[in-house]
Amino acid sequence: LFQPKIPHVEIEKRIPIGSGLGGGSSDAARFIATVFDIWQIPLEKRLESIKFFKSLGSDAIVFLYRYFLGADTLCLDGTGFEEGSVFPLSISGLNDLYVIVVHDGICLSTKMVYDNFAGPLQPTLDMGNCALEFLEDFHNSLQDSAISLVPEIRDILNSIEETGPRFCGVSGAGSSCFGLYDSRSMAEKAGKSLSTYGYDFVRISRI
């Protein structure tokens, strides 16, 4: 009989808890994806298996799609619990942008944000590729709810807006915020400016 080895996992957390960056969900999904890599599970079987991991939560499901489908794919929309509610969105058109993530030590409960949410949700995206033109009319449906619970988030967004990003907003249910920039030099300049505010967490990365 086939007896798979039980993996031993150690995790060093570098993402603030309650920051809206999906740290725990991403860890769970990455672990599953890594085990599937070791076992050489084909993509079709991986996608079929996602339904068995719904107890991990909707964010973990989104990350599973992300890790199974590749680095140029963003998976989003829906709860993750309904068939077809999570779908791939190509972000290849944004690959030249840089993102700054800012967190000010605020721990915000996703459940509280949803309980405080009055609606409506952003309409389902009917597109296969994410471009800058789309971001001009986009908003995070949970942003107002997060700000009403923690007004300091608006101050963070204002400080990011002052650095001239192409787009900025709240990450997930908050409390982290982010800005998108056309080049590394612009992002680094913005990062230096934002660091003067004494935020706990300021990170720059290419998308």
Secondary structure, 3 states (H helix, E strand, C coil): CCCCCCCCCCCCCCCCCCCCCCHHHHHHHHHHHHHHHHHCCCHHHHHHHHHHHHHHCHHHHHHHHHHHHCCCEEEECCCCCCCCCCEEEECHHHCCCEEEEEECCCCCCHHHHHHHCCCCCCCCCCCCECCHHHHCCCCCCCHHHHHHHCCHHHHHHHHHHCCCCCEEEECCCCCCEEEEECCHHHHHHHHHHHHCCCCCEEEEEEC
